[in-house]
């Protein structure tokens, strides 16, 4: 009874005795707030313990003081646990700050290295935008080899020769030495290497040279009658079996 009254007089909640320390929070701001609060509470509790011991010596006998002393010892043990918790959380916070600083320093170093590389291989256009400095990079043999390989891979090695027979009879045409028979009123597509293609309408013409190149990689050869009227738009060469020669046909 005396102990409860004394505890109430000191302003200490009876529930505090025997209460386990709170589990540490993983949130950095929450940990720091908890540490500040616990530090204040530790100081207040120490002052109250000292005052409690002083009053107990003056107000009660040795026999009556024993229960109070046991509670004070328990309180001191709890204070020691809280102090150890604060120290552990302080160490964790310090480690978090050190790790953050290391990561930040590493990131700053990487950004500086990327900027150095960009400045070394780029220049600026009239608008101040960074562009690749190809002239500077061409001094490197490895870069020239890489560019040559990239250009070679980006270009198609083959194209299409479109042979359209507009006559009712079938005709045989030679394409780079290979013979193809194109039925009447039909179109045949022949895969040919990029570059110059040589065709010959067998029995009707001498060899003709065509070019398969970007961007379309296509060329069209028409076997058909000579046009009756010439139109001035775009034109193409077609074989006229009646004349036995290639003639230019104009389209609007």
C-alpha positions in Angstrom: 0.0 0.0 0.0 2.8 2.3 0.9 4.7 1.4 -2.2 1.7 2.2 -4.5 1.2 5.5 -2.8 4.8 6.4 -3.1 4.9 5.4 -6.8 1.8 7.6 -7.4 3.4 10.4 -5.5 6.5 10.2 -7.8 4.4 10.3 -10.9 5.6 6.9 -12.1 3.0 4.7 -13.8 2.8 1.2 -12.0 2.6 -0.4 -15.5 6.1 0.8 -16.2 7.6 -1.8 -13.9 8.1 -5.1 -15.7 7.4 -3.6 -19.2 9.8 -4.9 -21.9 11.5 -2.3 -24.2 9.8 -1.6 -27.5 11.2 -3.4 -30.6 13.4 -1.1 -32.7 11.9 0.4 -35.8 13.5 0.0 -39.2 12.4 3.5 -40.3 15.3 5.9 -39.9 13.2 8.9 -38.9 11.2 6.9 -36.5 14.4 5.4 -34.9 15.8 8.9 -34.4 12.5 10.1 -32.8 12.4 7.1 -30.5 16.0 7.6 -29.5 15.3 11.3 -28.6 12.2 10.3 -26.6 14.0 7.5 -24.8 16.9 9.7 -23.9 14.6 12.2 -22.2 12.7 9.5 -20.4 15.9 7.8 -19.2 17.0 11.1 -17.6 13.6 11.7 -16.0 13.5 8.2 -14.6 17.0 8.4 -13.2 16.1 11.6 -11.3 12.9 10.0 -10.0 14.8 6.9 -8.8 17.3 9.0 -6.9 14.5 11.1 -5.4 12.6 7.9 -4.5 15.7 6.4 -2.8 16.2 9.6 -0.8 12.6 9.7 0.4 12.5 6.0 1.2 15.6 6.4 3.5 13.9 9.1 5.4 10.3 7.9 5.6 10.4 4.1 6.2 12.3 1.5 8.1 14.7 -0.9 6.5 12.1 -3.7 6.5 9.5 -1.4 4.7 12.2 -0.2 2.2 13.1 -3.7 0.9 10.0 -3.9 -1.5 10.8 -0.4 -2.8 14.4 -1.3 -3.2 13.5 -4.4 -5.2 11.3 -2.3 -7.5 14.1 0.3 -7.8 16.6 -2.4 -8.8 14.1 -3.7 -11.4 13.7 -0.2 -12.7 17.4 0.2 -12.9 17.6 -3.1 -14.9 14.9 -1.8 -17.2 16.8 1.5 -17.6 19.9 -0.5 -18.5 18.0 -2.4 -21.2 16.7 0.8 -22.6 20.2 2.3 -22.6 21.5 -0.7 -24.5 18.7 -0.5 -27.0 19.5 3.2 -27.6 23.1 2.4 -28.1 22.3 -0.4 -30.6 20.0 1.9 -32.5 22.6 4.6 -32.6 25.1 2.1 -34.1 22.6 1.0 -36.7 21.8 4.6 -37.7 25.5 5.4 -37.9 26.0 2.3 -40.2 23.1 3.4 -42.4 24.6 6.8 -42.8 28.0 5.4 -43.7 26.5 3.0 -46.2 24.5 5.8 -47.7 27.6 8.0 -48.0 29.5 5.2 -49.7 26.7 4.6 -52.3 26.4 8.3 -52.9 30.1 8.7 -53.5 30.0 5.7 -55.9 27.1 7.2 -57.8 28.9 10.6 -58.1 32.0 8.9 -59.4 30.0 7.0 -62.0 28.3 10.1 -63.2 31.6 11.9 -63.5 33.1 9.0 -65.5 30.1 9.0 -67.9 30.4 12.7 -68.4 34.1 12.3 -69.1 33.3 9.6 -71.7 30.6 11.7 -73.3 32.8 14.7 -73.6 35.5 12.6 -75.2 33.4 11.1 -77.9 30.9 13.8 -78.7 30.6 17.4 -79.8 27.7 19.9 -80.2 25.6 20.9 -83.1 24.4 24.4 -83.9 21.6 24.0 -81.4 24.0 23.0 -78.6 22.8 19.4 -78.6 25.5 16.7 -78.1 26.2 14.5 -81.1 28.7 11.8 -81.8 32.0 13.1 -83.0 32.5 10.6 -85.9 35.6 12.4 -87.2 37.4 12.0 -83.8 36.2 8.4 -83.5 37.4 7.5 -87.0 40.9 7.9 -85.8 40.4 4.6 -84.0 41.0 1.5 -86.1 38.7 -0.6 -83.9 35.9 2.0 -84.4 36.3 2.0 -88.2 36.1 -1.8 -88.2 33.0 -1.7 -86.0 31.3 0.9 -88.3 32.2 -1.1 -91.4 30.7 -4.2 -89.9 27.5 -2.3 -88.8 27.0 -0.8 -92.3 27.6 -4.2 -93.9 25.0 -5.9 -91.6 22.5 -3.1 -92.2 22.5 -3.5 -96.0 20.6 -6.4 -97.6 22.7 -8.7 -99.7 19.9 -9.6 -102.1 17.1 -7.9 -103.9 14.2 -8.9 -106.2 14.0 -8.8 -110.0 10.4 -8.6 -111.1 9.8 -10.0 -114.6 6.3 -9.2 -115.9 5.2 -10.8 -119.2 2.3 -8.9 -120.7 2.1 -11.0 -123.8 0.0 -14.1 -124.2 3.0 -16.4 -125.1 5.7 -17.7 -122.8 9.2 -16.3 -123.1 12.6 -17.4 -121.7 14.8 -14.9 -120.1 18.4 -15.3 -118.8 19.1 -13.6 -115.4 22.8 -13.6 -114.5 23.3 -16.8 -116.6 20.3 -18.6 -115.2 17.3 -19.2 -117.5 13.7 -18.6 -116.4 10.6 -19.3 -118.4 7.8 -16.7 -117.8 4.4 -17.9 -118.9 2.1 -15.5 -120.8 0.3 -12.8 -118.8 2.1 -13.6 -115.6 4.8 -12.2 -113.3 7.8 -14.0 -111.9 10.0 -12.8 -109.1 13.7 -13.7 -109.1 16.0 -13.3 -106.0 19.2 -11.7 -107.2 22.4 -10.3 -105.5 22.6 -6.6 -104.9 24.4 -4.7 -107.6 24.4 -5.2 -111.4 22.1 -7.8 -112.8 22.4 -8.9 -116.5 19.4 -10.1 -118.3 18.9 -11.4 -121.9 15.6 -12.2 -123.6 16.7 -15.4 -125.3 16.5 -15.1 -129.1 15.2 -11.5 -129.1 17.8 -9.2 -127.5 21.4 -8.6 -126.5 22.3 -8.6 -122.7 20.9 -5.7 -120.7 22.3 -4.4 -117.4 20.1 -3.5 -114.4 20.9 -2.2 -110.9 19.5 -3.7 -107.6 20.3 -1.2 -104.8 18.8 0.5 -101.7 16.3 1.7 -100.7 13.9 -0.6 -102.6 16.2 -3.4 -103.6 13.8 -4.1 -106.5 13.9 -3.7 -110.3 11.1 -4.5 -112.8 11.5 -5.9 -116.3 8.4 -5.9 -118.6 8.0 -8.1 -121.7 5.2 -6.5 -123.7 4.2 -4.7 -126.9 5.6 -1.3 -127.8 3.4 1.6 -126.5 1.2 3.4 -129.0 1.4 6.7 -127.2 4.2 8.2 -125.2 3.4 10.0 -121.9 5.8 12.2 -120.1 5.7 11.2 -116.5 7.9 8.3 -115.4 9.3 5.7 -117.8 10.7 2.2 -118.0 12.4 0.0 -120.6 10.3 -2.8 -122.0 11.0 -5.5 -124.6 9.1 -5.2 -127.8 9.2 -8.6 -129.5 7.6 -7.1 -132.7 10.5 -4.7 -133.0 13.0 -7.1 -131.6 14.4 -4.3 -129.3 14.0 -2.6 -125.9 12.0 0.5 -126.0 11.3 3.1 -123.3 7.7 3.3 -122.2 6.4 6.6 -120.6 3.6 6.9 -118.0 1.7 9.9 -116.7 
